[in-house]
Amino acid sequence: MLSTTDAIVLSLQPQSDKAHLLHAYTREGGRVNYKVYGLGRKNTAGKYSPLSIVQLTTDAHSIRTAQLTFVPATLVTDPYKRAIALFISEVLYHVLRHPMTDEPMFDFLTAAIQDLDQSTEPQNFHLTFLIDLAAKLGFAMEKEPVMPHTRKERQQTLQDLCTYFEEHVETWQNPKSLDILMEVFD
């Protein structure tokens, strides 16, 4: 039976010569994994960039069609925002693990993606996102950190936030993109 849902792309990983595994967060089903076939065709892989919002028509766990509903254009052209998007998508990949409907979370993430795309000064976006995400997940910080102004302060705040998530999320792994993010804002 075919079903349609809005989804936020978390990651796309090769599974075989012909298939990829799409990890997405959907409005109706929470975290879901789908098989994607035919990415060798022209212009299809771009639909699955991290934090793209797509409307998927699926049959069980395979994608029949995918329509982009929001392309965060500056996340492709701006290296700072691209690094932040990779970091956020990796955080979400590790934190949002359950196939449960959570429309407020989906709406929060959609709004955050749009805010990042429109941001003119994204230096601290990933920090405020982590603080807000912790609150949405039920472990808000008792005292939020002061937003940093220097590179060194920003790196320390990010390390502190990652440690905070490690203490509260069983499946937490420090994102591989963390080092890239720190270098981009160097």
ROMAR-346574 format. One line per 2 residues: number of its first residue (from 1); their letters; for each residue x, z, y of N, C-alpha, C. Coordinates in steps of 0.02 Angstrom, whole numbers, plus 50000, padded with zeros to 5 digits. Layout:
// ROMAR-346574
NUM = A = X:Z:Y:X:Z:Y:X:Z:Y  ...
// end
This chain:
// ROMAR-346574
1 = ML = 50042:50000:49941:50000:50000:50000:50044:50000:50062  50029:49957:50110:50068:49952:50171:50046:50006:50221
3 = ST = 50095:50033:50256:50080:50081:50309:50126:50066:50368  50103:50085:50427:50141:50072:50489:50155:50138:50523
5 = TD = 50216:50146:50548:50235:50207:50583:50288:50192:50636  50290:50233:50687:50344:50230:50736:50401:50272:50708
7 = AI = 50463:50248:50720:50521:50282:50693:50580:50280:50742  50620:50332:50739:50682:50335:50777:50739:50326:50727
9 = VL = 50782:50279:50739:50837:50264:50694:50890:50318:50700  50908:50349:50643:50961:50398:50642:51026:50367:50617
11 = SL = 51022:50329:50563:51082:50294:50538:51062:50239:50490  51107:50192:50482:51098:50137:50434:51162:50134:50393
13 = QP = 51156:50142:50328:51215:50143:50284:51209:50091:50230  51263:50056:50215:51261:50007:50161:51248:50042:50094
15 = QS = 51206:50011:50053:51191:50039:49988:51215:49993:49932  51210:49928:49944:51235:49878:49897:51249:49814:49936
17 = DK = 51265:49761:49901:51278:49698:49935:51217:49672:49972  51158:49688:49947:51097:49660:49975:51054:49711:50013
19 = AH = 51070:49774:50007:51025:49824:50036:51064:49876:50077  51029:49902:50126:51054:49959:50166:51003:50014:50161
21 = LL = 51025:50075:50176:50980:50132:50177:50972:50154:50249  50910:50151:50274:50894:50171:50341:50869:50243:50340
23 = HA = 50901:50286:50379:50879:50354:50387:50843:50356:50455  50780:50376:50454:50741:50375:50515:50698:50438:50521
25 = YT = 50680:50453:50582:50633:50508:50594:50569:50476:50618  50515:50486:50581:50452:50452:50595:50400:50500:50624
27 = RE = 50354:50471:50661:50300:50510:50690:50256:50541:50636  50238:50503:50585:50191:50527:50534:50224:50565:50477
29 = GG = 50287:50551:50462:50316:50580:50402:50380:50620:50411  50401:50631:50473:50464:50666:50483:50522:50623:50459
31 = RV = 50571:50655:50428:50631:50619:50404:50614:50579:50341  50627:50514:50344:50613:50469:50289:50671:50420:50282
33 = NY = 50686:50401:50220:50737:50351:50206:50703:50288:50179  50725:50231:50204:50697:50167:50183:50752:50120:50161
35 = KV = 50737:50077:50113:50783:50023:50096:50769:49965:50142  50823:49934:50166:50817:49876:50210:50855:49819:50177
37 = YG = 50822:49763:50170:50852:49704:50140:50859:49649:50192  50908:49605:50182:50914:49545:50223:50945:49556:50291
39 = LG = 50991:49602:50297:51022:49613:50363:51073:49560:50381  51087:49515:50335:51132:49460:50351:51100:49408:50395
41 = RK = 51034:49411:50400:50998:49363:50442:51011:49377:50516  51007:49324:50555:51021:49328:50627:50977:49380:50662
43 = NT = 51009:49422:50702:50976:49471:50747:50937:49526:50712  50945:49538:50649:50906:49592:50617:50940:49659:50620
45 = AG = 51006:49662:50615:51041:49726:50614:51035:49763:50680  51029:49728:50736:51023:49760:50802:50962:49803:50809
47 = KY = 50912:49791:50769:50851:49832:50771:50865:49903:50749  50918:49912:50712:50932:49977:50681:50991:50014:50712
49 = SP = 51001:50004:50777:51053:50041:50813:51032:50113:50820  51079:50160:50819:51061:50231:50826:51018:50244:50888
51 = LS = 50965:50281:50878:50916:50301:50928:50870:50245:50952  50872:50187:50920:50821:50137:50934:50754:50163:50908
53 = IV = 50702:50144:50943:50635:50163:50921:50601:50100:50896  50579:50101:50833:50551:50042:50802:50483:50059:50771
55 = QL = 50442:50008:50765:50379:50015:50728:50391:49982:50660  50385:50021:50607:50399:49997:50540:50335:49988:50501
57 = TT = 50332:49932:50465:50280:49923:50415:50315:49928:50349  50292:49975:50308:50328:49990:50246:50281:49986:50185
59 = DA = 50314:49975:50128:50280:49976:50064:50320:50026:50022  50292:50084:50010:50328:50139:49977:50389:50155:50020
61 = HS = 50450:50144:49995:50510:50160:50034:50550:50099:50051  50518:50041:50056:50550:49979:50078:50517:49955:50142
63 = IR = 50557:49927:50186:50531:49902:50249:50509:49829:50241  50449:49815:50261:50423:49746:50261:50439:49713:50327
65 = TA = 50422:49748:50383:50438:49721:50449:50460:49778:50495  50498:49761:50545:50521:49809:50595:50517:49776:50664
67 = QL = 50481:49808:50709:50474:49784:50777:50505:49836:50824  50550:49814:50867:50578:49859:50917:50523:49877:50967
69 = TF = 50514:49942:50980:50466:49962:51031:50501:49989:51092  50562:50015:51083:50601:50036:51141:50675:50025:51125
71 = VP = 50705:49983:51164:50777:49970:51156:50812:50005:51214  50848:50058:51198:50885:50092:51252:50944:50050:51274
73 = AT = 50931:50004:51321:50979:49953:51341:51046:49981:51363  51044:50034:51404:51108:50060:51429:51148:50095:51374
75 = LV = 51115:50113:51318:51152:50144:51263:51198:50093:51229  51184:50030:51240:51226:49977:51212:51282:49958:51260
77 = TD = 51266:49957:51325:51314:49932:51374:51358:49986:51405  51337:50048:51405:51373:50103:51436:51411:50142:51383
79 = PY = 51479:50142:51384:51516:50177:51332:51504:50252:51329  51490:50284:51386:51476:50355:51386:51410:50370:51350
81 = KR = 51359:50332:51369:51293:50341:51338:51295:50322:51264  51333:50272:51247:51339:50252:51176:51370:50308:51135
83 = AI = 51421:50340:51161:51453:50396:51126:51404:50454:51119  51365:50467:51172:51315:50521:51169:51262:50503:51117
85 = AL = 51239:50441:51116:51188:50420:51068:51212:50427:50997  51274:50408:50983:51302:50415:50916:51305:50489:50896
87 = FI = 51326:50531:50943:51330:50602:50930:51260:50631:50915  51212:50616:50958:51144:50642:50949:51114:50618:50883
89 = SE = 51123:50554:50868:51094:50528:50805:51126:50562:50744  51190:50577:50749:51223:50611:50694:51200:50684:50688
91 = VL = 51190:50717:50744:51163:50785:50744:51094:50785:50711  51051:50739:50733:50983:50735:50706:50984:50718:50631
93 = YH = 51030:50677:50610:51037:50659:50539:51049:50722:50497  51089:50768:50522:51105:50828:50485:51053:50884:50493
95 = VL = 51019:50885:50549:50973:50940:50564:50902:50927:50540  50878:50866:50549:50809:50849:50530:50809:50821:50459
97 = RH = 50800:50863:50410:50808:50844:50340:50743:50838:50301  50688:50861:50328:50627:50867:50289:50575:50815:50307
99 = PM = 50540:50789:50256:50487:50740:50268:50421:50774:50287  50421:50806:50345:50361:50840:50369:50339:50810:50435
101 = TD = 50274:50804:50444:50247:50780:50507:50260:50832:50561  50290:50809:50616:50302:50853:50673:50299:50809:50736
103 = EP = 50238:50793:50757:50230:50748:50814:50260:50776:50878  50256:50841:50892:50290:50866:50952:50366:50853:50951
105 = MF = 50397:50859:50892:50469:50844:50887:50481:50770:50900  50439:50727:50871:50447:50655:50882:50440:50639:50956
107 = DF = 50391:50668:50989:50380:50656:51060:50439:50682:51102  50465:50740:51083:50524:50769:51117:50583:50721:51111
109 = LT = 50596:50696:51051:50652:50650:51040:50644:50585:51077  50583:50558:51077:50570:50495:51112:50582:50504:51187
111 = AA = 50558:50558:51215:50569:50572:51286:50643:50581:51301  50679:50615:51257:50751:50626:51268:50789:50559:51266
113 = IQ = 50771:50515:51221:50804:50449:51216:50792:50410:51280  50731:50411:51305:50715:50375:51367:50751:50407:51426
115 = DL = 50756:50474:51428:50792:50508:51481:50866:50489:51480  50896:50486:51422:50967:50467:51416:50976:50396:51441
117 = DQ = 50931:50352:51422:50936:50282:51443:50933:50275:51520  50893:50317:51552:50883:50313:51625:50932:50356:51664
119 = ST = 50969:50399:51631:51013:50445:51665:51069:50409:51703  51082:50432:51764:51137:50403:51803:51200:50445:51798
121 = EP = 51193:50507:51775:51251:50551:51765:51244:50587:51698  51265:50554:51643:51252:50581:51576:51304:50631:51551
123 = QN = 51351:50652:51592:51407:50694:51568:51385:50755:51528  51330:50787:51548:51308:50848:51515:51244:50838:51474
125 = FH = 51223:50776:51467:51160:50762:51433:51159:50791:51362  51213:50780:51324:51216:50802:51255:51214:50879:51250
127 = LT = 51239:50913:51301:51238:50986:51301:51167:51012:51312  51133:50985:51362:51064:51006:51374:51019:50986:51316
129 = FL = 51034:50929:51285:50995:50907:51227:51002:50958:51170  51063:50980:51155:51072:51029:51102:51036:51095:51117
131 = ID = 51038:51117:51179:51004:51179:51198:50929:51171:51187  50901:51115:51210:50829:51102:51202:50810:51093:51129
133 = LA = 50853:51060:51090:50840:51049:51019:50839:51116:50982  50885:51160:50998:50886:51226:50966:50820:51263:50979
135 = AK = 50795:51259:51039:50732:51291:51056:50675:51260:51015  50674:51193:51010:50622:51159:50971:50625:51177:50897
137 = LG = 50685:51190:50873:50693:51207:50802:50681:51281:50788  50671:51320:50840:50652:51390:50830:50709:51440:50836
139 = FA = 50766:51419:50861:50821:51467:50871:50851:51458:50941  50808:51465:50990:50829:51459:51060:50884:51509:51076
141 = ME = 50927:51489:51120:50982:51533:51140:50955:51587:51186  50979:51648:51176:50958:51704:51219:50981:51693:51290
143 = KE = 51042:51669:51297:51068:51654:51363:51099:51584:51360  51068:51539:51398:51093:51470:51398:51159:51467:51436
145 = PV = 51205:51425:51413:51269:51419:51448:51261:51386:51516  51304:51403:51561:51306:51370:51626:51334:51300:51615
147 = MP = 51302:51251:51647:51324:51183:51638:51394:51173:51669  51438:51144:51629:51508:51137:51651:51517:51082:51703
149 = HT = 51573:51089:51739:51590:51039:51790:51655:51004:51774  51696:51033:51732:51761:51003:51716:51763:50981:51643
151 = RK = 51810:50938:51628:51819:50914:51560:51830:50972:51511  51873:51018:51530:51890:51075:51486:51828:51120:51475
153 = ER = 51791:51134:51527:51730:51174:51520:51679:51138:51475  51673:51072:51484:51625:51033:51445:51644:51036:51371
155 = QQ = 51708:51028:51356:51730:51030:51286:51718:51098:51256  51731:51151:51293:51720:51219:51268:51646:51233:51256
157 = TL = 51604:51211:51302:51532:51221:51294:51507:51183:51233  51531:51122:51223:51511:51083:51165:51533:51117:51100
159 = QD = 51594:51142:51098:51618:51178:51039:51575:51240:51026  51558:51276:51079:51516:51336:51072:51447:51318:51044
161 = LC = 51418:51264:51069:51352:51243:51045:51355:51221:50972  51408:51187:50953:51415:51167:50883:51422:51229:50838
163 = TY = 51458:51279:50861:51464:51341:50823:51396:51376:50818  51359:51375:50872:51291:51404:50871:51247:51369:50820
165 = FE = 51249:51303:50818:51209:51266:50769:51233:51281:50698  51298:51287:50689:51325:51303:50622:51298:51370:50597
167 = EH = 51290:51417:50642:51264:51483:50624:51190:51482:50607  51153:51433:50632:51080:51432:50624:51052:51377:50580
169 = VE = 51093:51327:50563:51068:51271:50523:51109:51267:50459  51075:51278:50404:51109:51279:50338:51144:51213:50322
171 = TW = 51114:51157:50342:51142:51091:50325:51190:51065:50379  51208:51106:50427:51250:51084:50483:51319:51062:50460
173 = QN = 51341:51007:50486:51410:50984:50479:51431:50961:50548  51491:50978:50568:51515:50954:50633:51514:50878:50631
175 = PK = 51481:50847:50680:51477:50774:50681:51546:50742:50686  51554:50688:50649:51617:50650:50653:51628:50621:50722
177 = SL = 51572:50608:50756:51576:50578:50823:51595:50629:50877  51603:50692:50858:51620:50744:50906:51686:50729:50941
179 = DI = 51737:50709:50903:51802:50692:50933:51797:50633:50980  51758:50583:50961:51749:50524:51004:51715:50545:51069
181 = LM = 51664:50586:51064:51629:50609:51123:51675:50647:51171  51718:50688:51143:51764:50726:51185:51815:50680:51220
183 = EV = 51836:50628:51184:51884:50581:51214:51852:50538:51269  51789:50519:51259:51756:50476:51307:51750:50511:51374
185 = FD = 51737:50575:51374:51731:50612:51436:51796:50644:51458  51851:50617:51434:51918:50641:51451:51936:50620:51522
// end
